[in-house]
Amino acid sequence: MNRAFKYVVVGVSSILVALILAGSLVGQSQPVSEDPAAPYRHLSVYAEVFAKIKSDYVEEPDMKNVTLGAINGLLISIDPFASYLNADQYKQYTKAKELKRAAVGLVLSRKYGYEINVVDAILGSPADKAGISTGDIVESINGIQTRDMPLAFADLLLEGDPGTTVDLTVLRLRKPDPVTIKLTRAEIKSPPIVVRMADNQTGLVQVYDLSAGKAAQVAAAVKEIEKRGAKRLILDLRHDAVSADEEGIALANLFLGKGTIATLQGQTMPKQSFEADPAKVIFSGPMVVLTNRGTLGAAEIAAAALEDNKRAEVVGERTFGDAAVRKVIRTEDGGAVLLAVAKYYSPLGKAFQETPVVPEFLVNDIEGQPLEEEDVEPDQQAAPPARKPGEDPVLKKALDVLNGVAPVTAARSGAQPVTAPVPVAPTPESVKEQADPGKKKLP
């Protein structure tokens, strides 16, 4: 498909999205009985545009591609993890789900348009070892262009037997040309929780995923760090992109004794509110939460609950922006749509898909990326200067916040001054420990 035709597909997709959303708004503002045919009239406009493309476009278009492009455009506009799989793709998808297959450790999305972008690479995975990280764009998988590829099918292509290889073409910031990377598939293991002292009074607990059972492991880690003398806590949720949503609720409740943790609601799902249980609290001291653009799902739920309830300050970058319940919905052609059917909302009532967690203290974390990225194409972004080896500016800022020496940024409207304990003088041991960079950064 040439470049001009791609623009046509994108344009048709946008028209379809606008018309359906307009029909939805009309349906919300008027009783259904007043105009039950309104959505169908909007869709008839799409059908007319579809017909005009077929009859008047400069060359005979592949109408199957036009339809698929429109469907993908519609799904991408409302859900960065949504996919439409045709009958053959869905058969492969269901078969793969029944098998325990090796993978490369990438979490992918389409949040920023048609390109498949990397949310994060799981710590210790083949992708992580190859230096693939948040913000990279996967242009092709084994020579197949990903631009019009269903996201779920891209995940499927990355899986296979242990020891087999897959070739990725990746576009990175600070590097103008795509690079080809060969990855060897392997069993992806859940990264362990890291526990250490950040200074003589501050414990650091790094959580790289919130899969089933991880909140209980965090509770054990916090109790361990308290035995080492920790009076304050830094909860590091950077690069936490693999999760079970209920673990985010359980994690927040370890530190939050009252208030709403999150709410969940969808068109076909009644509103459910998750309230903090004081009996589950294990730590009540001062704390800071660290986030970046690889913070996703359950980790966002926990960070927002602690921030909105003023239980903890959040330091780092804005999170990815997604926490939802998704399900497979079969279609009449034998395929399926993978779609969010309910969204999680923060205690302040903000849907994570529309509004990510924005730290009180914005600090660039992922090397090679600017602090603000919204509405900017990757090749137009101005990258910050490289940092010194071993430097972790987010952790340093977190310690400044706990010590009461960090001014609040203008990142969030209505930001309030921080109330912190009396500053603690650094020790040689604390300075050494602060230099630990945590997760490996790109070379």
ChimeraX attribute file (.defattr): number of C-alpha atoms within 10 A of each C-alpha:
attribute: neighborCount
match mode: 1-to-1
recipient: residues
	/A:1	9
	/A:2	6
	/A:3	8
	/A:4	9
	/A:5	17
	/A:6	15
	/A:7	11
	/A:8	16
	/A:9	24
	/A:10	18
	/A:11	15
	/A:12	23
	/A:13	25
	/A:14	16
	/A:15	19
	/A:16	23
	/A:17	22
	/A:18	15
	/A:19	20
	/A:20	19
	/A:21	14
	/A:22	15
	/A:23	19
	/A:24	13
	/A:25	12
	/A:26	15
	/A:27	18
	/A:28	10
	/A:29	9
	/A:30	11
	/A:31	10
	/A:32	12
	/A:33	8
	/A:34	9
	/A:35	11
	/A:36	12
	/A:37	12
	/A:38	16
	/A:39	18
	/A:40	13
	/A:41	14
	/A:42	17
	/A:43	17
	/A:44	13
	/A:45	14
	/A:46	20
	/A:47	13
	/A:48	11
	/A:49	15
	/A:50	18
	/A:51	13
	/A:52	11
	/A:53	19
	/A:54	16
	/A:55	12
	/A:56	10
	/A:57	12
	/A:58	10
	/A:59	10
	/A:60	10
	/A:61	15
	/A:62	11
	/A:63	13
	/A:64	9
	/A:65	15
	/A:66	21
	/A:67	15
	/A:68	19
	/A:69	23
	/A:70	24
	/A:71	19
	/A:72	23
	/A:73	23
	/A:74	21
	/A:75	23
	/A:76	23
	/A:77	18
	/A:78	15
	/A:79	19
	/A:80	22
	/A:81	20
	/A:82	25
	/A:83	22
	/A:84	25
	/A:85	24
	/A:86	16
	/A:87	16
	/A:88	10
	/A:89	18
	/A:90	19
	/A:91	14
	/A:92	13
	/A:93	18
	/A:94	10
	/A:95	10
	/A:96	14
	/A:97	10
	/A:98	8
	/A:99	9
	/A:100	11
	/A:101	17
	/A:102	18
	/A:103	27
	/A:104	26
	/A:105	26
	/A:106	25
	/A:107	19
	/A:108	24
	/A:109	24
	/A:110	23
	/A:111	22
	/A:112	17
	/A:113	14
	/A:114	19
	/A:115	19
	/A:116	26
	/A:117	23
	/A:118	21
	/A:119	26
	/A:120	28
	/A:121	26
	/A:122	27
	/A:123	22
	/A:124	17
	/A:125	22
	/A:126	22
	/A:127	23
	/A:128	20
	/A:129	17
	/A:130	14
	/A:131	14
	/A:132	24
	/A:133	26
	/A:134	24
	/A:135	23
	/A:136	18
	/A:137	25
	/A:138	24
	/A:139	20
	/A:140	20
	/A:141	19
	/A:142	14
	/A:143	12
	/A:144	15
	/A:145	16
	/A:146	19
	/A:147	17
	/A:148	16
	/A:149	20
	/A:150	25
	/A:151	24
	/A:152	20
	/A:153	18
	/A:154	19
	/A:155	18
	/A:156	17
	/A:157	14
	/A:158	22
	/A:159	22
	/A:160	20
	/A:161	14
	/A:162	14
	/A:163	13
	/A:164	13
	/A:165	18
	/A:166	19
	/A:167	16
	/A:168	22
	/A:169	21
	/A:170	19
	/A:171	22
	/A:172	21
	/A:173	20
	/A:174	14
	/A:175	10
	/A:176	10
	/A:177	11
	/A:178	15
	/A:179	14
	/A:180	17
	/A:181	16
	/A:182	15
	/A:183	20
	/A:184	20
	/A:185	23
	/A:186	20
	/A:187	17
	/A:188	17
	/A:189	11
	/A:190	16
	/A:191	14
	/A:192	13
	/A:193	15
	/A:194	14
	/A:195	17
	/A:196	16
	/A:197	22
	/A:198	25
	/A:199	22
	/A:200	20
	/A:201	17
	/A:202	24
	/A:203	25
	/A:204	24
	/A:205	22
	/A:206	24
	/A:207	22
	/A:208	26
	/A:209	28
	/A:210	27
	/A:211	18
	/A:212	12
	/A:213	12
	/A:214	22
	/A:215	22
	/A:216	13
	/A:217	15
	/A:218	21
	/A:219	18
	/A:220	12
	/A:221	19
	/A:222	20
	/A:223	14
	/A:224	15
	/A:225	21
	/A:226	17
	/A:227	9
	/A:228	14
	/A:229	13
	/A:230	21
	/A:231	17
	/A:232	24
	/A:233	27
	/A:234	25
	/A:235	22
	/A:236	28
	/A:237	27
	/A:238	28
	/A:239	28
	/A:240	29
	/A:241	28
	/A:242	24
	/A:243	20
	/A:244	19
	/A:245	22
	/A:246	18
	/A:247	23
	/A:248	25
	/A:249	24
	/A:250	25
	/A:251	27
	/A:252	25
	/A:253	28
	/A:254	23
	/A:255	25
	/A:256	28
	/A:257	19
	/A:258	14
	/A:259	17
	/A:260	21
	/A:261	29
	/A:262	25
	/A:263	20
	/A:264	19
	/A:265	18
	/A:266	15
	/A:267	9
	/A:268	8
	/A:269	11
	/A:270	10
	/A:271	13
	/A:272	12
	/A:273	15
	/A:274	16
	/A:275	17
	/A:276	22
	/A:277	17
	/A:278	14
	/A:279	10
	/A:280	16
	/A:281	18
	/A:282	16
	/A:283	19
	/A:284	14
	/A:285	12
	/A:286	18
	/A:287	25
	/A:288	24
	/A:289	26
	/A:290	28
	/A:291	30
	/A:292	28
	/A:293	25
	/A:294	30
	/A:295	33
	/A:296	31
	/A:297	29
	/A:298	30
	/A:299	34
	/A:300	30
	/A:301	32
	/A:302	27
	/A:303	32
	/A:304	31
	/A:305	30
	/A:306	27
	/A:307	20
	/A:308	18
	/A:309	16
	/A:310	11
	/A:311	20
	/A:312	24
	/A:313	23
	/A:314	28
	/A:315	27
	/A:316	28
	/A:317	26
	/A:318	28
	/A:319	29
	/A:320	25
	/A:321	22
	/A:322	25
	/A:323	26
	/A:324	23
	/A:325	16
	/A:326	16
	/A:327	14
	/A:328	15
	/A:329	12
	/A:330	15
	/A:331	13
	/A:332	7
	/A:333	8
	/A:334	13
	/A:335	17
	/A:336	21
	/A:337	21
	/A:338	20
	/A:339	20
	/A:340	19
	/A:341	16
	/A:342	19
	/A:343	21
	/A:344	27
	/A:345	25
	/A:346	27
	/A:347	22
	/A:348	14
	/A:349	12
	/A:350	17
	/A:351	22
	/A:352	23
	/A:353	19
	/A:354	10
	/A:355	16
	/A:356	22
	/A:357	29
	/A:358	22
	/A:359	25
	/A:360	26
	/A:361	25
	/A:362	23
	/A:363	23
	/A:364	21
	/A:365	22
	/A:366	23
	/A:367	18
	/A:368	22
	/A:369	21
	/A:370	16
	/A:371	21
	/A:372	13
	/A:373	14
	/A:374	7
	/A:375	7
	/A:376	11
	/A:377	10
	/A:378	19
	/A:379	13
	/A:380	9
	/A:381	16
	/A:382	16
	/A:383	15
	/A:384	14
	/A:385	10
	/A:386	10
	/A:387	11
	/A:388	7
	/A:389	11
	/A:390	13
	/A:391	14
	/A:392	20
	/A:393	17
	/A:394	24
	/A:395	26
	/A:396	17
	/A:397	21
	/A:398	26
	/A:399	24
	/A:400	16
	/A:401	24
	/A:402	24
	/A:403	16
	/A:404	17
	/A:405	15
	/A:406	16
	/A:407	13
	/A:408	16
	/A:409	14
	/A:410	11
	/A:411	13
	/A:412	13
	/A:413	8
	/A:414	8
	/A:415	12
	/A:416	9
	/A:417	12
	/A:418	16
	/A:419	11
	/A:420	14
	/A:421	12
	/A:422	10
	/A:423	13
	/A:424	15
	/A:425	9
	/A:426	11
	/A:427	11
	/A:428	9
	/A:429	12
	/A:430	16
	/A:431	14
	/A:432	11
	/A:433	15
	/A:434	19
	/A:435	16
	/A:436	14
	/A:437	15
	/A:438	15
	/A:439	14
	/A:440	13
	/A:441	17
	/A:442	13
	/A:443	8
